[in-house]
Amino acid sequence: GNIVLYNTGVSSSANASLGHISGRGRVGSTDPLARIEFLSDSIYYHGAIDFKVANDYAVGALSTKMRLTNTGLNVSGSVSSTGLTVSKTASGSTTRIASFVNPVGHANTGVRVWLSGTDTTNRGTFIDAVAESTANNHSLRFGTSASSSLPVERMRIDSSGNLLVGKTATTFSTEGIVAFSSADSNGSRINITNDGGEALNLNRKTSDGSIALFYKDGST
């Protein structure tokens, strides 16, 4: 590519830029450990900026970690920081400040947000957003890891608004708890299934009084 530097003293708006790299160019030595490439080809005909670094000090083995295109910023790998704050003002309303998308459109496809005090793979918690089918009905899944164990799903809010704890389907035969939303065909209710113990324990402490109240049409 060509590096062009303009004279900033010229009044012409066409020459007001401090400089640019046209075509395909790069900044860095022949075999650098880091390089910035300016792309202009059949894929990035609008232009793009590629930020590459070497893995394990391997000169010449560069890989793209960040790319700026006309559609936005793409980051590959992890981003380390002492803290991250995203702010956007929208008084009196809820505004979207971040989007995490896996734009495939296939069943059982989604994205995962990883939260951990240990590492990025084996010990921690996660929140998954999953498209259950090609009809794009989505569920939210929450996972935690027990001691010395990989994280697994513990709770789910399905596309109908039902809350599932300890199970992944609303079937009554499997152990766990399901709190059905009013959108369910049978209305709001709670199903608890257990094997080998009580399905429901109620405990009242200190003062005497009712342990459970049952209502019909708002009256006991």
C-alpha positions in Angstrom: 0.0 0.0 0.0 0.9 3.7 -0.2 1.5 5.9 2.8 0.4 9.5 2.0 0.9 12.4 4.3 -0.9 15.7 3.6 0.2 19.2 4.3 -2.2 20.3 7.0 -1.6 23.9 6.2 -3.5 23.5 2.9 -7.0 24.9 3.0 -8.5 22.3 0.7 -10.9 20.0 2.5 -9.6 17.1 0.3 -6.2 17.5 1.8 -7.2 18.1 5.4 -6.3 14.6 6.7 -3.0 14.1 8.6 -2.4 10.9 6.6 -3.7 7.6 5.4 -2.7 4.3 4.0 -4.4 3.4 0.8 -4.8 -0.1 -0.6 -3.5 -2.9 1.6 -0.7 -1.9 3.9 0.9 -2.6 7.2 2.7 -1.0 10.1 5.5 -3.0 11.6 8.8 -4.7 10.7 9.1 -7.7 8.3 8.6 -10.2 11.2 7.1 -8.2 14.1 5.5 -9.6 17.2 2.6 -7.2 16.6 1.3 -5.6 13.4 -1.5 -3.3 12.2 -2.8 -4.0 8.8 -5.1 -1.7 6.7 -7.3 -3.9 4.5 -9.0 -3.1 1.3 -10.0 -6.1 -0.8 -13.0 -8.0 -2.1 -14.2 -8.8 1.4 -13.5 -5.5 3.1 -14.1 -3.2 0.2 -15.2 -0.5 2.6 -11.8 -0.9 4.3 -10.8 -2.4 7.6 -8.1 -2.2 10.2 -6.6 -5.4 11.5 -4.7 -5.7 14.8 -2.5 -8.7 15.0 -0.2 -10.1 17.7 2.1 -13.2 17.9 1.4 -16.2 20.0 4.1 -17.3 22.5 6.7 -15.0 20.9 6.5 -16.9 17.6 7.8 -14.4 15.1 5.7 -14.5 12.0 2.9 -16.5 13.6 0.5 -13.6 13.9 -3.2 -13.9 14.5 -6.0 -11.3 14.4 -7.1 -10.2 17.9 -9.2 -7.2 16.9 -10.7 -5.9 13.6 -12.4 -2.6 12.9 -14.8 -2.6 10.0 -17.6 -0.5 8.7 -20.0 -2.5 10.8 -18.2 -2.2 14.1 -15.5 -3.7 16.2 -14.8 -7.4 16.4 -12.6 -8.7 19.2 -11.2 -12.3 19.3 -9.9 -13.7 22.6 -10.2 -12.1 26.0 -10.1 -8.5 27.0 -8.2 -7.7 30.2 -8.9 -4.6 32.2 -9.0 -3.3 35.8 -12.6 -2.5 35.2 -15.1 -2.0 32.4 -18.0 0.6 32.4 -20.5 1.0 29.6 -22.7 4.0 29.8 -25.5 5.3 27.7 -28.0 8.0 28.7 -31.7 7.4 28.1 -33.8 9.2 30.6 -37.2 7.6 31.5 -36.6 4.4 29.5 -34.6 1.2 29.3 -31.9 1.3 26.6 -29.8 -1.4 25.1 -26.1 -0.9 25.9 -24.7 -4.3 24.8 -25.7 -7.1 22.4 -24.3 -10.6 22.3 -25.4 -12.5 19.2 -24.7 -15.8 17.5 -26.5 -15.1 14.2 -26.9 -18.6 12.9 -30.7 -19.2 13.3 -30.4 -22.9 14.0 -32.0 -24.8 16.9 -30.0 -25.1 20.1 -27.8 -22.2 19.1 -27.0 -19.3 21.4 -24.4 -17.3 23.4 -22.8 -17.7 26.8 -21.7 -15.1 29.3 -19.0 -16.6 31.6 -18.6 -15.3 35.2 -15.8 -16.7 37.4 -13.4 -16.0 40.2 -11.0 -18.7 38.9 -10.6 -19.1 35.1 -12.3 -18.8 31.8 -13.1 -22.5 31.1 -13.5 -24.9 34.0 -14.6 -23.3 37.2 -17.3 -20.7 37.3 -20.8 -19.8 36.4 -22.6 -19.0 33.2 -25.7 -17.5 31.6 -26.8 -18.9 28.3 -29.3 -17.4 25.8 -30.4 -20.3 23.5 -32.7 -20.4 20.5 -34.7 -23.6 21.2 -35.8 -24.0 17.6 -35.7 -22.3 14.2 -38.8 -20.4 15.3 -36.4 -18.4 17.4 -38.1 -19.1 20.8 -35.4 -18.4 23.3 -34.6 -19.5 26.9 -32.3 -18.3 29.5 -30.1 -20.9 31.3 -28.1 -20.4 34.5 -25.2 -22.7 35.5 -23.0 -23.0 38.5 -20.0 -25.3 39.4 -19.8 -27.4 42.5 -16.5 -28.0 44.3 -13.8 -29.3 41.8 -16.5 -29.7 39.1 -17.4 -28.3 35.7 -20.4 -25.9 35.7 -23.7 -27.4 34.7 -27.2 -25.9 34.3 -29.1 -25.4 37.5 -32.0 -23.1 36.5 -33.9 -22.1 33.3 -36.5 -19.7 32.2 -38.1 -21.1 29.1 -39.7 -19.3 26.2 -43.1 -19.5 27.9 -41.9 -17.8 31.0 -41.8 -21.0 33.1 -39.1 -21.3 35.8 -37.4 -24.6 36.0 -35.0 -25.4 38.9 -32.9 -28.6 38.9 -34.4 -29.8 35.6 -34.5 -28.9 31.9 -38.0 -29.8 30.9 -41.5 -29.2 32.4 -42.3 -32.9 32.5 -43.7 -34.0 35.9 -41.8 -37.3 35.9 -38.3 -35.9 36.3 -37.0 -34.5 39.7 -37.0 -30.8 40.2 -39.2 -27.8 40.5 -41.3 -26.0 37.9 -43.2 -22.7 38.5 -45.5 -22.4 35.5 -46.4 -18.9 34.3 -49.9 -17.7 33.6 -49.2 -18.2 29.9 -49.3 -22.0 30.4 -52.3 -23.8 29.1 -53.2 -25.0 32.6 -52.4 -21.6 34.2 -50.0 -20.7 37.0 -49.0 -23.5 39.4 -46.0 -25.2 41.0 -44.9 -28.8 40.4 -42.4 -30.4 42.7 -41.0 -33.9 42.0 -38.7 -35.7 44.3 -37.5 -39.3 44.6 -36.4 -40.7 48.0 -37.6 -37.9 50.3 -40.3 -35.4 51.0 -41.4 -33.3 48.1 -42.4 -30.4 50.3 -41.1 -29.3 53.8 -42.7 -26.3 55.6 -41.2 -24.9 58.8 -42.4 -22.1 61.0 -40.0 -20.6 63.6 -40.5 -18.7 66.9 -44.2 -17.7 67.1 -47.2 -19.9 66.7 -49.4 -19.4 63.7 -50.6 -20.7 60.4 -48.1 -22.9 58.5 -50.0 -22.7 55.2 -53.1 -20.9 53.9 -55.3 -22.1 51.1 -57.5 -19.7 49.2 -60.5 -20.0 46.8 -61.4 -16.9 44.7 -59.3 -14.7 47.1 -60.9 -16.0 50.3 -59.6 -18.6 52.8 
